[in-house]
Amino acid sequence: MTPNLPAQIGSARCGPGQRPLVIAGPCAIESEALCMQVAETLIEVARRQSVQLVFKASFDKANRTSATSYRGLGIEAGLNVLAKVRRECGVLVTTDVHLPEQAAAAGEVCDVLQIPAFLCRQTDLLLAAAATGKAVNVKKGQFLAPEDMQHAVAKLVTAGCRNVMLCERGTFFGYGRLVNDFTGLVAMRALGTPVIFDATHSVQRPASLGGSTGGDRTLVEPLARAAAAVGVDGFFFETHPDPDHAQSDGPNMVPLEQFEAMLTRVLRIHEARIAGETA
């Protein structure tokens, strides 16, 4: 068995020949009001830009640097918020799962389950995600070569999940720094799965703020442009109306009011590449 190409994510299709998939939202579920505000804005952006949208927010940030850092609303309250966003806004939704026992509940609400980069080798977690029957988006570990993601794909496919996506989010470069090897996008697409480029987590500077992770959001757009030029099937962005006061990953998130302009410029490069390939 091989993965589906394009991958089916609810009503969306991600892969060659499809409109770009944009996964976007705040890092953590801070409140229902925040998620509704961001989702409603992103839906309008997606409509104007003719892209497919998946709303993303995490009910638990289980890998925060400090034990005192904000983690989210928790699985029950968080999934209730995501269910309301999905129901009332009519948008596809996703969230992280960190433990195998979280997968079934998340699969009842979400259209795609996200496997965090640090956990991309966790066999039981991958098998539990596959058992939900939902699409699975696996973030490449910061410590892995792109080609090594074939093993995560194989675990999911063997367990019956054919709608697999891989997500690039940077590679450790010494301490407290991530870099992007854009040849890895080509290598992962060669595994037969759609590839998503996570521009916001790629600009993280892990633990650089002492008890929390820093970053440089001004680098989000340049990296997303580069990924668009190389070739990806979708983009992942975290965005927030007031990122400087966000509870998680504020330094990396794109201000919501700037999101559409940034996305427009990235999509122009994506479209130019597609036109060049088909000319």
Secondary structure, DSSP 8 states (H G I E B T S, - for coil): ----SSEEETTEEESTTS--EEEEE-SB---HHHHHHHHHHHHHHHHHHT-EEEEE-BS--TT-SSTTS---S-HHHHHHHHHHHHHHH--EEEEE--SHHHHHHHHHH-SEEEE-GGGTT-HHHHHHHHHTTSEEEEE--TTS-GGGGHHHHHHHHHTT---EEEEE--EE-SSS-EE--THHHHHHHTTTS-EEEETTGGGEETTTTSSS-EE-GGGHHHHHHHHHHH--SEEEEEEESSGGG-SS-GGGSEEHHHHHHHHHHHHHHHHHHHHHHH-
